[in-house]
Amino acid sequence: MKKLLLFTALLVFSFRAQAQDIEEKIKGGGFYVGANIGLPISGASDVSTFNGGFDVAYLFELIDNLEVGGLVGYTHFVGDNYLNVDYDDASFIPIAASARYYFANHRFFGGVDLGVGINVVGDAKSGFYARPKFGFDLGTVALIASFQSISGGTDYRNNGTYYYSSYSSFTSVNFGVEFGF
């Protein structure tokens, strides 16, 4: 009976110690607010001319040099005229899980955001959101280069006539700045 009681006590204290470690890491997390501009590529360049957006993320250190958390943002593709069809602007709200790994004493990092891009403006469809990124951390400010992709087709209307665009995604190459606090 004494052995069972001792084993239970050790088990409870070890879980408590692990929970405290996780709480300390979560408390060490931080918010990141970023803005970016980009150029549409591939099929997205036929229906849009420019991309801009912003995002807010909360990340905490899971293990040394690895931060994970969540991200929500807004990204806007400015419509274009292609083959005499006026394409509307398309806007998305990305909701994603975010992760980044730091190299070289927290100066360089690579990361990825994965989730869903919900269409809020235009005839584009919601879809899978992916954004691999690389950055250079200057302290409070970080410079970021990224590739953004939101899958899903597009149904565009022009004077009541539907044009189906078989482009598989809205993609862009983006450059931006991020503030951490």
N, C-alpha and C positions, 0 to 999 in steps of 0.2 A: 504494500500500500504506500509505503514511504517513497519507493522508487517511482510509482505512478504519479504521486503528488509532485515530486522533484522534476520529473519529465514534463509534466503539464506546466509547471512554473517556468522552466527554461523555455519551453515553446512559446508561452505567452510573452515573456520578456524579449525573445528574439523577434517576434512579429512586431512588438511595440518599437523596438530599435529600428527595424526596417521602415516602419511607418514614419518615424521621426526623420529618417534620412530622406525619404521621399518628400515629406512636408518641407524640409529645408531646401531641397532642390526646386520645388514648386515656388516657394517664397523667393527664391533667387531668380525667378523668371522676369521677363520684361516685355513691354509693348514696343512694337515697331510700326511706324507710320511711313508709308512710301508713296511716291508719285513717279509715273513713268510715261514716256512717249515712245511711239514705235512706228515702224513701217510694215504694212501688211505684205505678206509674201504668198507665193503659190496662187491658188484660186482666189484667195481673199483680196489679192491686189487687183483683180478684175472688178470687184464690186465695192471696194473701199480704197480711200487714198491715204488715210492717216489713222493712227490709233493712239489713244491716251487713256490713262486711268490712274487709280489710286487704290491702296489697300491698307488694312490694319491687321496686325497679327499679334498674338500673344504666344511667346515661346518660352519654354523652361528647359534647363539642362537636364537631360535624362541620364547621360553618362558623360565622362570627360569629352569635351569638344563637340558633343552632339546635342542640338536643341530640337525639340519637337513642340507642336502646338496646333492652333487653329488660325485660320485666315478668312477674312471677308473683305470684299472690295467692290469696285465698279470699274468696268472697262468699256470704252466707246469706240466703235469703228465708224468713221465718217464715210457716208455713201458716195458713190462715183457714177459716172455715166459710161457705160461700156456697151458697144454695139447698139447704140441708140436706145438703150434701156436705162432709165434713171433708177438707180438702186437707192433704197432708203438707208438711213443710218441704222446701225445695230448696236444695242447696248446690252451688257450682261452684268449680273451680280455673281461673281465667283464665291463659292463657299467651299473651303478646302482644308484638308489636313496639311500641315507644313512641317518640313524638316530641313535642317541645315547642319553641315559638318564643317568645323573650323580647322584650318591648316596654319602652320607657321605662326605660332603664338597669337592666334585669333586675328590675324591680319587678312588672310584670304579665306573664303568659304565657298562651298558648293551646296546647293540645296534643290528641293523640289516641292511644289505645291500640287496636290492631287485632290480633285473633288468634282463638283458640278458647276457649270456656268449657266445660270438661269437667265433666259432672255427676257428683257423688260421693255425694250423699244425695238421696233422694226419687225420684219417678216422672217428673221432668222429663227432657228429652233434651238431650244436648250440642249445641252450636251455635256459630255465628259470634259473636264477642265484639267489641263496639265501645263505646268510652267517650271521647267528646269531653269536654274539660275546660278550665276557665279558673281561673287562680289569681292570688294576690297573694303575692309572696315577701317575707318579713320578715327574711331572712337565713338562719338555720339552720332556721326554721320557715316553712311556706307554708300559706295557707288556700286550699282548693280547692272549687269547685262543679263537678259533673259530671252527665252523663246516661249511664246504663249500660244496655246492651241485650245480651241473650244470646238468639239466635234458636233456634228449635226448638219443636216441639209438646210437649204433655204428655199422658201416659197416667196418669191417677189411678185408684187402686183404693179402693173403699169397701166393706168387708165382702165382699170377693171379687168384687164387680161392678166392671167397668171403666167409667170415664167418660172419654170422650175430650174434652179441652178444646182447642178450636181456636185458642187464643191463639197468636199467632205468635212471641211472645218474652216473656222476663222483663225488664221495663224498670223503671227507678227513677230518681228525681232524688236525687242524693247531695250531701252536704256533709261535708268532712273536713279533716284536718290532716295535714301531711307534714313529716318531719324529714329534712334533707339532711346528709350528711357524706362 
